[in-house]
Amino acid sequence: DLEYKALDKLRANAEFAANRDYADYEKTGSIIFCNNSFNSRIESATYSAQMELYISGKEADLSKWDTAIKDYENEKSKCKDVYPLVKQK
C-alpha cells in the first residue's frame, strides 16, 4: 500500500537523521546535534505509531510508542554542550 510505504520512508529518513545527528553530537559535543537527534527519534516513533494505527486500525495499541516518545523527551532534556563555550569578558 502506498500510504504505508510513504510512512515507512518518512520513518526511515527520521531514523537516519537521528543516527547522523547523534554521531555529529559525539564528534562535536554540540547540544544542537543532541536535540536534533532526539527530535528525529521522536519523529520516527510518531511515524511508527501512525504505521501501527494504519495496520491495526482502532485496535492498535500505541502505548509502546507513547512510552518511547516520553522516554526520548526525557533523554532530550539531558542534552548539554560537552564543550561549552567559555564566556569572555
N, CA and C atoms as a LAMMPS dump frame, in Angstrom:
ITEM: TIMESTEP
0
ITEM: NUMBER OF ATOMS
267
ITEM: BOX BOUNDS ff ff ff
-5.0000000000000000e+02 5.0000000000000000e+02
-5.0000000000000000e+02 5.0000000000000000e+02
-5.0000000000000000e+02 5.0000000000000000e+02
ITEM: ATOMS id mol type element x y z
1 1 1 N 0.832 -1.172 0
2 1 2 C 0 0 0
3 1 3 C 0.887 1.25 0
4 2 1 N 0.535 2.222 -0.802
5 2 2 C 1.358 3.409 -0.983
6 2 3 C 1.444 4.284 0.266
7 3 1 N 0.345 4.42 0.982
8 3 2 C 0.378 5.262 2.197
9 3 3 C 1.303 4.656 3.255
10 4 1 N 1.225 3.361 3.429
11 4 2 C 2.095 2.676 4.389
12 4 3 C 3.567 2.827 3.979
13 5 1 N 3.848 2.662 2.697
14 5 2 C 5.222 2.805 2.2
15 5 3 C 5.73 4.229 2.408
16 6 1 N 4.857 5.202 2.218
17 6 2 C 5.248 6.603 2.424
18 6 3 C 5.586 6.847 3.898
19 7 1 N 4.765 6.311 4.8
20 7 2 C 5.046 6.45 6.229
21 7 3 C 6.349 5.75 6.603
22 8 1 N 6.585 4.586 6.012
23 8 2 C 7.805 3.842 6.304
24 8 3 C 9.04 4.601 5.812
25 9 1 N 8.922 5.24 4.654
26 9 2 C 10.039 6.025 4.133
27 9 3 C 10.321 7.225 5.039
28 10 1 N 9.271 7.895 5.505
29 10 2 C 9.441 9.019 6.424
30 10 3 C 10.078 8.556 7.734
31 11 1 N 9.641 7.402 8.231
32 11 2 C 10.208 6.841 9.458
33 11 3 C 11.687 6.529 9.271
34 12 1 N 12.024 5.911 8.151
35 12 2 C 13.42 5.554 7.882
36 12 3 C 14.295 6.81 7.755
37 13 1 N 13.771 7.841 7.096
38 13 2 C 14.519 9.093 6.969
39 13 3 C 14.747 9.737 8.335
40 14 1 N 13.74 9.712 9.181
41 14 2 C 13.877 10.284 10.523
42 14 3 C 14.892 9.487 11.342
43 15 1 N 14.869 8.182 11.201
44 15 2 C 15.828 7.33 11.912
45 15 3 C 17.254 7.595 11.424
46 16 1 N 17.415 7.749 10.119
47 16 2 C 18.724 8.063 9.556
48 16 3 C 19.231 9.403 10.1
49 17 1 N 18.35 10.406 10.108
50 17 2 C 18.731 11.731 10.617
51 17 3 C 19.106 11.657 12.097
52 18 1 N 18.37 10.868 12.863
53 18 2 C 18.671 10.719 14.288
54 18 3 C 20.054 10.128 14.496
55 19 1 N 20.371 9.094 13.738
56 19 2 C 21.686 8.452 13.854
57 19 3 C 22.805 9.385 13.407
58 20 1 N 22.58 10.097 12.311
59 20 2 C 23.579 11.029 11.798
60 20 3 C 23.844 12.154 12.806
61 21 1 N 22.764 12.736 13.334
62 21 2 C 22.923 13.847 14.268
63 21 3 C 23.56 13.394 15.576
64 22 1 N 23.252 12.173 16.013
65 22 2 C 23.879 11.7 17.239
66 22 3 C 25.371 11.46 17.024
67 23 1 N 25.737 10.972 15.851
68 23 2 C 27.159 10.796 15.543
69 23 3 C 27.865 12.151 15.537
70 24 1 N 27.193 13.172 14.989
71 24 2 C 27.765 14.52 14.998
72 24 3 C 27.876 15.051 16.425
73 25 1 N 26.9 14.731 17.263
74 25 2 C 26.957 15.142 18.672
75 25 3 C 28.16 14.501 19.371
76 26 1 N 28.388 13.22 19.084
77 26 2 C 29.531 12.545 19.694
78 26 3 C 30.851 13.149 19.219
79 27 1 N 30.9 13.633 17.967
80 27 2 C 32.127 14.241 17.436
81 27 3 C 32.349 15.644 17.992
82 28 1 N 31.279 16.449 18.016
83 28 2 C 31.438 17.868 18.342
84 28 3 C 31.042 18.219 19.765
85 29 1 N 30.163 17.434 20.349
86 29 2 C 29.679 17.735 21.686
87 29 3 C 28.662 18.864 21.718
88 30 1 N 28.109 19.244 20.572
89 30 2 C 27.18 20.366 20.487
90 30 3 C 25.755 19.941 20.848
91 31 1 N 25.142 20.721 21.726
92 31 2 C 23.766 20.454 22.166
93 31 3 C 22.793 20.479 20.981
94 32 1 N 23.105 21.252 19.965
95 32 2 C 22.222 21.345 18.791
96 32 3 C 22.047 19.975 18.148
97 33 1 N 23.15 19.242 17.965
98 33 2 C 23.053 17.917 17.357
99 33 3 C 22.316 16.941 18.272
100 34 1 N 22.537 17.064 19.579
101 34 2 C 21.845 16.197 20.529
102 34 3 C 20.331 16.413 20.437
103 35 1 N 19.916 17.678 20.484
104 35 2 C 18.484 17.995 20.385
105 35 3 C 17.902 17.526 19.056
106 36 1 N 18.624 17.762 17.965
107 36 2 C 18.143 17.323 16.651
108 36 3 C 17.99 15.81 16.592
109 37 1 N 18.931 15.094 17.197
110 37 2 C 18.869 13.642 17.202
111 37 3 C 17.606 13.153 17.912
112 38 1 N 17.338 13.713 19.087
113 38 2 C 16.154 13.266 19.816
114 38 3 C 14.861 13.733 19.159
115 39 1 N 14.869 14.909 18.53
116 39 2 C 13.688 15.33 17.775
117 39 3 C 13.4 14.347 16.647
118 40 1 N 14.45 13.886 15.972
119 40 2 C 14.267 12.915 14.885
120 40 3 C 13.809 11.564 15.421
121 41 1 N 14.289 11.164 16.593
122 41 2 C 13.831 9.902 17.198
123 41 3 C 12.348 9.992 17.559
124 42 1 N 11.924 11.151 18.071
125 42 2 C 10.504 11.356 18.376
126 42 3 C 9.686 11.3 17.093
127 43 1 N 10.195 11.931 16.034
128 43 2 C 9.514 11.908 14.74
129 43 3 C 9.41 10.48 14.203
130 44 1 N 10.477 9.712 14.331
131 44 2 C 10.472 8.324 13.874
132 44 3 C 9.446 7.495 14.649
133 45 1 N 9.405 7.672 15.96
134 45 2 C 8.432 6.94 16.78
135 45 3 C 7.002 7.344 16.416
136 46 1 N 6.806 8.6 16.09
137 46 2 C 5.479 9.068 15.688
138 46 3 C 5.047 8.409 14.38
139 47 1 N 5.966 8.326 13.42
140 47 2 C 5.641 7.648 12.156
141 47 3 C 5.386 6.161 12.389
142 48 1 N 6.146 5.547 13.275
143 48 2 C 5.92 4.132 13.598
144 48 3 C 4.533 3.932 14.195
145 49 1 N 4.131 4.844 15.06
146 49 2 C 2.788 4.762 15.651
147 49 3 C 1.72 4.921 14.574
148 50 1 N 1.935 5.835 13.643
149 50 2 C 0.98 6.014 12.549
150 50 3 C 0.896 4.763 11.694
151 51 1 N 2.029 4.1 11.479
152 51 2 C 2.033 2.857 10.715
153 51 3 C 1.247 1.77 11.442
154 52 1 N 1.468 1.689 12.761
155 52 2 C 0.737 0.708 13.579
156 52 3 C -0.765 0.98 13.519
157 53 1 N -1.121 2.238 13.611
158 53 2 C -2.527 2.621 13.546
159 53 3 C -3.108 2.31 12.172
160 54 1 N -2.333 2.51 11.136
161 54 2 C -2.78 2.235 9.779
162 54 3 C -3.05 0.743 9.582
163 55 1 N -2.17 -0.093 10.163
164 55 2 C -2.326 -1.54 10.012
165 55 3 C -3.454 -2.076 10.885
166 56 1 N -3.446 -1.686 12.157
167 56 2 C -4.369 -2.284 13.122
168 56 3 C -5.665 -1.507 13.32
169 57 1 N -5.71 -0.296 12.841
170 57 2 C -6.925 0.494 12.999
171 57 3 C -7.204 0.831 14.445
172 58 1 N -8.463 0.768 14.829
173 58 2 C -8.874 1.141 16.18
174 58 3 C -8.305 0.21 17.242
175 59 1 N -7.908 -0.989 16.843
176 59 2 C -7.396 -1.962 17.806
177 59 3 C -5.911 -1.757 18.112
178 60 1 N -5.297 -0.781 17.482
179 60 2 C -3.86 -0.565 17.658
180 60 3 C -3.542 -0.189 19.103
181 61 1 N -2.518 -0.813 19.63
182 61 2 C -2.024 -0.475 20.964
183 61 3 C -0.816 0.441 20.785
184 62 1 N -1.029 1.715 21.008
185 62 2 C 0.017 2.7 20.787
186 62 3 C 0.786 3.022 22.058
187 63 1 N 0.536 2.276 23.122
188 63 2 C 1.176 2.586 24.404
189 63 3 C 2.7 2.483 24.321
190 64 1 N 3.215 1.499 23.563
191 64 2 C 4.672 1.38 23.477
192 64 3 C 5.279 2.581 22.765
193 65 1 N 4.557 3.144 21.789
194 65 2 C 5.063 4.318 21.077
195 65 3 C 4.951 5.554 21.96
196 66 1 N 3.859 5.656 22.726
197 66 2 C 3.714 6.775 23.654
198 66 3 C 4.83 6.759 24.693
199 67 1 N 5.15 5.565 25.19
200 67 2 C 6.226 5.417 26.164
201 67 3 C 7.571 5.777 25.536
202 68 1 N 7.8 5.333 24.315
203 68 2 C 9.058 5.641 23.622
204 68 3 C 9.213 7.145 23.432
205 69 1 N 8.148 7.813 23.035
206 69 2 C 8.198 9.26 22.83
207 69 3 C 8.508 9.977 24.143
208 70 1 N 7.856 9.567 25.226
209 70 2 C 8.133 10.178 26.531
210 70 3 C 9.573 9.934 26.955
211 71 1 N 10.075 8.717 26.699
212 71 2 C 11.472 8.411 27.036
213 71 3 C 12.433 9.291 26.248
214 72 1 N 12.164 9.471 24.954
215 72 2 C 13.019 10.327 24.134
216 72 3 C 12.963 11.774 24.617
217 73 1 N 11.764 12.23 25.009
218 73 2 C 11.64 13.596 25.516
219 73 3 C 12.433 13.762 26.814
220 74 1 N 12.387 12.745 27.679
221 74 2 C 13.161 12.802 28.924
222 74 3 C 14.656 12.816 28.644
223 75 1 N 15.103 11.991 27.71
224 75 2 C 16.52 11.949 27.362
225 75 3 C 16.957 13.263 26.715
226 76 1 N 16.08 13.844 25.911
227 76 2 C 16.401 15.111 25.254
228 76 3 C 16.661 16.2 26.292
229 77 1 N 15.941 16.143 27.404
230 77 2 C 16.129 17.167 28.434
231 77 3 C 17.517 17.077 29.07
232 78 1 N 18.212 15.957 28.866
233 78 2 C 19.554 15.781 29.426
234 78 3 C 20.654 16.26 28.481
235 79 1 N 20.28 16.694 27.28
236 79 2 C 21.275 17.169 26.324
237 79 3 C 21.997 18.379 26.9
238 80 1 N 23.287 18.403 26.689
239 80 2 C 24.083 19.556 27.115
240 80 3 C 25.308 19.653 26.219
241 81 1 N 25.866 20.832 26.194
242 81 2 C 27.105 21.02 25.447
243 81 3 C 28.224 20.322 26.192
244 82 1 N 28.926 19.449 25.498
245 82 2 C 30.06 18.747 26.099
246 82 3 C 31.234 19.703 26.235
247 83 1 N 31.377 20.581 25.25
248 83 2 C 32.462 21.56 25.257
249 83 3 C 31.841 22.956 25.244
250 84 1 N 31.286 23.398 26.381
251 84 2 C 30.614 24.7 26.377
252 84 3 C 31.595 25.834 26.064
253 85 1 N 31.055 26.823 25.396
254 85 2 C 31.88 27.989 25.064
255 85 3 C 32.209 28.743 26.341
256 86 1 N 33.402 29.217 26.431
257 86 2 C 33.827 29.999 27.581
258 86 3 C 33.445 31.443 27.33
259 87 1 N 32.706 32.021 28.272
260 87 2 C 32.312 33.429 28.127
261 87 3 C 33.516 34.315 28.364
262 88 1 N 33.673 35.257 27.481
263 88 2 C 34.784 36.185 27.621
264 88 3 C 34.273 37.524 28.11
265 89 1 N 35.093 38.187 28.911
266 89 2 C 34.706 39.499 29.461
267 89 3 C 35.156 40.602 28.565
